[in-house]
Amino acid sequence: MWLPCRRWDGKRRLPVFFEAKSAGDFTNTNKRRKEEAAKISQLRNTYGKRASLNLFLCGYFDSGYLGYEAAENIDWAWEHRIDDLALFGL
């Protein structure tokens, strides 16, 4: 799911994308963590270097996965802390 983000003042911001991810165990997430790096690269090539990809996470994501995403400047919010989406202006 990709959701363009808006600022609190209602003005459209450069594209901010969210991808919803769910994982039942740690194994699958570590096999797929490079996918987001490729996606953010494609998004920035299309929308400019200020475009951002963020994750909406549910399930098991360990520090290795989260560290890899953080190194790619990909941020996240947890489904059990849905109010954190307000930090993104949603």
C-alpha positions as CSV (number, residue, x, y, z in Angstrom):
1,M,0.0,0.0,0.0
2,W,1.4,3.4,-1.0
3,L,0.1,6.5,0.7
4,P,1.2,9.9,-0.4
5,C,1.7,12.1,2.7
6,R,0.4,15.6,3.3
7,R,1.7,18.3,5.6
8,W,-0.4,19.5,8.6
9,D,-1.1,22.7,6.7
10,G,-2.7,20.7,3.9
11,K,0.0,21.6,1.3
12,R,1.2,18.7,-0.7
13,R,4.7,17.6,0.3
14,L,7.2,15.9,-2.0
15,P,6.1,12.3,-2.2
16,V,6.3,10.4,1.0
17,F,5.4,6.7,0.6
18,F,4.4,4.1,3.1
19,E,4.6,0.4,2.5
20,A,2.6,-1.9,4.9
21,K,4.6,-5.0,5.8
22,S,3.7,-8.0,8.0
23,A,6.0,-10.8,9.1
24,G,5.2,-13.9,11.0
25,D,8.9,-14.6,11.8
26,F,12.4,-13.0,11.5
27,T,13.6,-15.3,8.6
28,N,11.4,-13.8,5.8
29,T,12.2,-10.2,6.7
30,N,15.9,-10.7,6.5
31,K,15.6,-12.3,3.0
32,R,13.5,-9.3,1.8
33,R,15.2,-6.3,3.4
34,K,17.1,-5.4,0.3
35,E,13.8,-4.9,-1.6
36,E,13.1,-1.6,0.2
37,A,16.6,-0.2,-0.7
38,A,15.8,-0.9,-4.4
39,K,12.4,0.7,-4.0
40,I,13.7,3.9,-2.5
41,S,16.3,4.2,-5.2
42,Q,13.6,3.8,-7.9
43,L,11.3,6.4,-6.1
44,R,14.1,8.9,-5.8
45,N,15.0,8.4,-9.5
46,T,11.4,9.1,-10.3
47,Y,10.4,11.8,-7.8
48,G,13.7,13.3,-6.8
49,K,16.1,12.8,-3.9
50,R,13.7,14.2,-1.3
51,A,11.2,11.4,-1.8
52,S,11.0,9.1,1.1
53,L,9.8,5.5,1.7
54,N,8.5,4.6,5.1
55,L,7.3,1.3,6.5
56,F,4.2,0.4,8.4
57,L,5.2,-2.7,10.3
58,C,3.3,-5.5,11.9
59,G,4.9,-8.6,13.3
60,Y,8.5,-9.7,13.8
61,F,11.2,-7.4,12.6
62,D,14.6,-7.6,14.4
63,S,17.3,-5.1,15.0
64,G,19.3,-6.3,12.0
65,Y,16.4,-5.6,9.7
66,L,15.6,-2.3,11.3
67,G,19.3,-1.2,11.2
68,Y,19.5,-2.1,7.5
69,E,16.5,0.1,6.8
70,A,17.7,2.9,8.9
71,A,21.0,2.9,7.0
72,E,19.0,3.4,3.8
73,N,17.1,6.4,5.5
74,I,13.9,4.4,5.6
75,D,11.8,5.1,8.7
76,W,9.0,3.0,10.1
77,A,5.9,3.1,12.4
78,W,4.5,0.0,14.2
79,E,0.9,-1.0,13.8
80,H,0.5,-1.2,17.6
81,R,1.7,2.4,17.8
82,I,-0.5,3.8,15.0
83,D,-0.5,7.3,16.6
84,D,3.1,7.5,15.6
85,L,1.9,8.2,12.0
86,A,1.2,11.7,13.2
87,L,4.9,12.2,13.3
88,F,4.8,11.8,9.5
89,G,2.0,14.3,9.1
90,L,-0.7,11.8,8.6
